[in-house]
């Protein structure tokens, strides 16, 4: 794989046009837009796909949905909050914001989701399933999660502390990236490749 661009986003960054999106989706869109800033999607109408990787998904929104479900029952819960609690919502926002109509896949795993996403991206590119890929890694911390993770034994690198942010790389076929056996910190790894 060859990197065409990188982009990063923090929770407090703003973006126009995503009024209803949660912070998880906004971070994913901002990072992906930055990674593709040199690419003209209108002039170069090519086959582009999206892979979103996350360890815990949009759990802030999921907790909010569950709180509302308990407080207001199923009749009073916001359908918007429910739709954003789905892991694929962030990939959908990336696709609609950038006008991408290629395949999309979301990987959620407690162990090394970025490595799994890189393996999938490499496979798609080598087998000519797509010409370019936006690969976005996004995580978000929340009070309930920070408290609960202190008592868990997840076999992951997030046990100490969950980082909030998003990092995207824009990829095409090439031999520049060698996928490591383990990625200890996805954000650091993306900055350094």
Buried (B, 14 or more C-beta within 10 A) or exposed (E): BEBBBBBBBEBEBEBEEBEEBBBBBBBBBBBBBBBBEEBEEEEEEEBBBBBBBBBBBBBBBBBBBBEBBEEEEEEEBEEEBBBBBBBBBBBBBBBEBBEBEBBBBBBBBBEBBBBBBBEBBBEBBEEEBBBBBBBBBBBBBBEEBEEEBEEEEEEBBBEEEBBBBBBBBBBBBEEEBEBEEEBEEBBEBBEEB
